[in-house]
Amino acid sequence: MQSSTPLDIHITPRDPDFDFSDVNKVWMADAITSHFMNALSIFIPFSERSVSEILRANLTHITDEHLNQQIKDMVKQEGRHAKMHRKSNERIRACYSGLNTVEKLQVFTMKWVRRFSSKAFEMAIPAAFEHFTSAVSRNILSNQTKWTGNKKNASIDFVIWHCLEELEHQAVGHDAYKALYKSRLRLLFSLLFWAPLSMISVYGIQLYLMHKDRIIYKPKNWLPYINFIARSLPLFFKGTFQFCGKHYQPWSEADKVLYQVALADFNQHSTERT
């Protein structure tokens, strides 16, 4: 199995630094969106660490040199994402101490699943996770105004950088799995296992944060909250059955255009910051 990432897409481990000290509590378009992203952030460091561990453990079995190098570059990206999310999460946990228990529960669950998984099912985990994160990233990059409300701050810059790199390596987990295993049903089962679990976890923490800030108790927020759920819910299952198809290709022509625009914007903002 060779890499399906287009030749003109380069998985580039960047190392920007973001100062979150002046970021307001409502840093996305509204509090509902901000807490959804906060909830995602809480789960990302250990999820990305698990993805990296699984891929590193199987590197010696990947014979295609180009794909092998892409895995190494993706692991570097994931390490830098996790580093910045830990920094961001420190500020979130300082406001909501109950999240420490959530993180411990995530670690326990992931370790339990991996302990009782076959090697093949474990290898499907990075493919499933990256399929979801690329769907979220694609939606954010395509609809930045809806997500950010045209706000500008370090946390939004951080999200855009993360989304850009998630697009870059969106095919790697899938390609790594296909290089070692042929079963598409296992990929489907992995997605159908992790998608509802991720959905319940993220929406649950979002609701907890909205409860702590008393947002959910204000009737004016009920309709926007329902609308947000309706808009974001499909992202957890987007493309599930296509993903497992025999002729599935992670990259589309629209993805390439979206990526090039996001990369140009990122490079321009990086120049402005320096």
N, C-alpha and C positions, 0 to 999 in steps of 0.2 A: 504494500500500500504506500503510494507516494503522497506527498503533501498536496492538498487541494486548494491551498492558499494561492491566490494569483501571484505570478512572479514579480509584479511591480508593487506588491504589498510587503513591506518589511517589518517584521516584529522587532520593535526597537525598545529596549529597556531604558527608559528615561528616568531621571531622578530629580524631579522638581521638588521644591519645598513650599509648603503653604502655611501661612500664619493665621490661625483661627481665632486669635485673641479678641478681635473686634467684630466677630460674626454674631449677629443677633440670633435670638432663639427661633424666630420665624425667618428662615434664611432662604427658603424657596418661595414659590408663588403665594402660599398661604400656610397656615399651621398644619392643615391636614396633609398636604404634600410634604412639608418639612419633616413631619413625624414618620411618614412612610419611608423617606430616605434615611432618617435616623435609625429606624428599625432595620432596614437593610444593612446599614453600616455596622450595627452590632454583630450581625452574623457573618460578615465578610472575612475578618482576619482568620478565624479558625477554618472556615470553609476553604479559603485560598491556600492555607497551610496544608490542609488535607489533600487538595488537588495536586499541589506540588510534590508532596510525599509519594503519592501514588505514581505520578509520572516519572519522578526520579528513580523509583524502585524498578521501573520497567524500561529504563533507557537502554540497558544492555541488550534488550530483546528487539529494539527498533533498528533494523538494518539500513534503512534509507537515511543517508547522511544528512540530506536537507531537512527532512522531518525531525531527525535527531537534534539538529541545531535549533530548529524552531521550538522544540520542547524546552531546551535549555534557556532560550531567550524568553519564552513564556514564563518559566519558573522565576526568572529574574524579575520580570514585570510583576508577577503575583506577589513576590516578596516585598517590592516597593509599594504596591497597593496596600498590603496588609500593614506595613509600617505607618503609612499615613492614616489609615483607618484607625489604628490603635491610638494615634495622636488625637484624632477627632473624637474617638469614643471616650477618651478621658474627660472631655468636656461634657459629653452627654451623660456619662455615669455620675459626674459631679452633681448633676441636677436630678437624677433619677437613680438612687442607690439600688433599687430593686433589680436593676438590669444585671448586677453581678450574678444573681441566681440564674438568670436566663442564660448567660454565657456558660456557666457551669453545666447546665442542663444540655446545652448544645454539644459541648465537649463529650459528655457522657453518651449522648445518643449517637454521635458520629463514631465514637470508638466502639460502641456496642454493635452498630451495623457493620463496621469494617471487620470486627472480630469474627462475625458469623457469616460473612460474605465469601463466596468463591472468589478466586483470583479474577475470573472473567467479569463477575458482577462489580467487583471493586474497580476494575479498569473502566467500567461504563460510567462511574461516578463523575470523573472530570468531563466527559462528553455531555452528561445531563446538566451539570452545573453551568458549563460554558454556553450551552444552548439557551438556558434561561437568562444568564447575565448579558448575553449578546442581544437577546430580544428586548430587554429593558434598556440597554445602551442605545440600540437602534431607535427606540421610541423617544428617548430623551433627546438624542441628537437631531431627530427629525421634527420634534415639537418643543423646542427649547423655550419658546415664549409661554406655552401652556404650563410647563414644569417650573420655570424660574420666575415668571411674571416680569421678565426683563430686568430683574435685579442683578446686581454685580457685587460679588464678594468672594473671598478666598475659598469658601466651601463649594460654591458653584464652579469656580475654576478647577477645583479638585475633582468634582464629579465629571466635568467635561473631559479632563485628562484621563480619568479612569475609563469612561465610556469609549474614548478613542482607542485605548489599548485593548479593551475587551473586544472591540471589532477586529483589531489586528490579528488577534489569536483565536478568533471564534471557531476556526476549523480544526485547531490542533488537537483538542481532546477527542473529537470525532475521528480524526485521521489516526491518532495513536491507538484508539480502540480497534479500528478496522484493520490496522496493521497486524494485530495479534489475534483477533477473533472475527468470525464472519456472521454470527447470529445477530440479525436485526431485531428479533423479538426481545433479546436481552436489553437492547437499547431502549426499546419501547417500555419494557417493564421498569427499567431504571427511571425513566422520565415519569411514568405514572406513579411510581413510589415517591419520588422526591418532590414533584410538583405540588401535590396537595399538602405535603408536610411543610414545604417552604411557604406556601400560601397561608396556612394556618398560623405559622410562626410569625411571619412578617405582619400580617393583619392583626394578629393578637397583640404584638408589641406596639404597633401603631395605636391600637385602641387603648392599651394601657397608658401610653404617653398622653393621649388625648384626655383620658380620665384624670391623670395626675394634674393636668393643666386646666381641667374643668371645661374643656372645649366641647366634648361630646354632650354635655348637659345643656348647651344653649341651642334652642330650636332653630336659630338661623343657620346653624352649621349642619343640620341633619341632611338637607337636600344636597349641599355640596359634597358631603361625605358619601352619600349614596352614589352621586355622579362619579366621584373619584373611584369608588370600588368598581363601578360598571366599566369605567375607562381602563383601569389598570388590571383587572382580573384576567382578561384574555392573555396578558403577557406571560402568565405562569404556564399556559398550555399552548401558546402560539407555535404552530408548525410541528406539533408533536408527531403526527402520523407521517407528514412529509419527511421529517428528520430520520425516520426509520425506513424510508423507501429505498429501493434498490439503486435508483439513479440519483439519490439526493446529493446536492451540491451546496455546502454551507454558504458560499459566496454567490450573490446575485449581482447583476449589472447595477441595480439601484444601490446595493451596499457599497460598491466601488465608488460611485459618485458621492454618496453620503460621506464615506471615509475621506476622500480627497478634500472635500469642503471642510470637514472637521479638522483635518490635519493642517490645512492652510490657516484656519482660524486660530488653532492652538499655537502654531509657529508665530503668527502675528502677535498674539497676546504675550507669548514668551518674550518676544523682542521688546514689547512695551514695558514688561515688568522689569527687564534688565536695563 
